[in-house]
Amino acid sequence: MLSTNELKNYASLRGLSLRDIEAYCDLTAGHISQILNGERPLTEDNHRKIANAINAAYAAKLNGTFKRSPLDENKNAVKDSDGGDDTKPVPKGRKTPASK
């Protein structure tokens, strides 16, 4: 199993960004980033998903079928769901401004 640094280098050497990897995996770019930066644990399942996505994205680049995920108005990748309306749920965040 590759370490997080080795996975980062593996993707980087192939010219792939987090968004490129995200397009070929069911993890978001933010989640992948947190894993690769050590903010979330690297599980065997996530390792497999990320490594497979890197391989798939690189293969697609080589054979000319590579495409990035479309982005919504907030520049978040829009994932194809189970035949839904191709929209991403609104992320939850603070509802009031931060106090000073």
C-alpha positions as CSV (number, residue, x, y, z in Angstrom):
1,M,0.0,0.0,0.0
2,L,1.4,3.4,-1.0
3,S,1.7,6.1,1.7
4,T,-0.2,9.4,1.2
5,N,3.0,11.1,0.0
6,E,3.6,8.3,-2.5
7,L,0.0,8.6,-3.7
8,K,0.5,12.4,-4.2
9,N,3.7,11.8,-6.2
10,Y,2.0,9.0,-8.2
11,A,-0.7,11.4,-9.3
12,S,1.6,14.3,-9.8
13,L,4.0,12.4,-12.0
14,R,1.0,11.6,-14.2
15,G,0.0,15.2,-14.4
16,L,-3.3,14.7,-12.5
17,S,-5.0,17.2,-10.2
18,L,-7.4,16.4,-7.4
19,R,-10.3,17.3,-9.6
20,D,-9.0,14.9,-12.3
21,I,-8.8,12.1,-9.7
22,E,-12.3,13.0,-8.4
23,A,-13.8,12.6,-11.8
24,Y,-12.9,8.9,-11.7
25,C,-13.8,8.1,-8.1
26,D,-16.7,8.6,-5.7
27,L,-14.7,10.7,-3.3
28,T,-14.8,14.5,-3.5
29,A,-11.6,16.5,-4.2
30,G,-11.8,17.9,-0.7
31,H,-12.0,14.5,0.8
32,I,-9.1,13.3,-1.3
33,S,-7.1,16.3,-0.3
34,Q,-7.8,15.8,3.4
35,I,-6.7,12.1,3.1
36,L,-3.5,13.0,1.2
37,N,-2.6,15.8,3.6
38,G,-3.1,13.5,6.6
39,E,-6.2,15.2,8.0
40,R,-8.2,12.0,7.5
41,P,-7.1,8.5,7.8
42,L,-6.0,6.6,4.7
43,T,-8.2,3.4,4.8
44,E,-7.7,0.4,2.6
45,D,-10.9,1.2,0.8
46,N,-10.0,4.9,0.2
47,H,-6.5,3.9,-0.9
48,R,-8.0,1.5,-3.5
49,K,-10.5,4.1,-4.7
50,I,-7.8,6.8,-5.1
51,A,-5.2,4.5,-6.7
52,N,-7.8,3.1,-9.1
53,A,-9.0,6.6,-10.0
54,I,-5.4,7.7,-10.7
55,N,-4.9,4.7,-13.0
56,A,-8.2,5.3,-14.7
57,A,-7.7,9.0,-15.2
58,Y,-4.2,8.5,-16.6
59,A,-5.3,5.7,-18.9
60,A,-8.1,8.0,-20.2
61,K,-5.6,10.8,-20.8
62,L,-3.4,8.4,-22.8
63,N,-6.2,7.1,-25.0
64,G,-7.9,10.5,-25.5
65,T,-11.1,9.8,-23.6
66,F,-10.3,11.9,-20.5
67,K,-12.9,14.4,-19.3
68,R,-13.2,16.4,-16.1
69,S,-16.3,16.5,-14.0
70,P,-18.6,19.5,-14.8
71,L,-18.6,22.2,-12.1
72,D,-21.5,23.9,-10.5
73,E,-21.7,27.7,-9.8
74,N,-19.5,27.3,-6.7
75,K,-16.9,25.4,-8.7
76,N,-17.7,22.1,-7.0
77,A,-17.7,19.0,-9.2
78,V,-21.1,17.8,-10.1
79,K,-21.3,14.0,-9.7
80,D,-23.6,11.9,-11.9
81,S,-26.1,10.4,-9.4
82,D,-28.5,7.6,-9.9
83,G,-30.4,9.3,-12.7
84,G,-31.2,12.4,-10.7
85,D,-31.2,16.0,-11.8
86,D,-27.4,16.3,-11.9
87,T,-27.3,18.8,-9.0
88,K,-25.2,18.6,-5.9
89,P,-26.7,19.3,-2.5
90,V,-26.0,22.7,-1.1
91,P,-23.1,22.4,1.4
92,K,-23.9,23.1,5.0
93,G,-22.1,25.9,6.7
94,R,-22.4,28.7,9.1
95,K,-25.7,30.5,8.9
96,T,-24.6,33.6,10.7
97,P,-21.5,35.7,10.3
98,A,-18.6,34.9,12.6
99,S,-18.6,37.1,15.8
100,K,-15.7,39.5,16.3
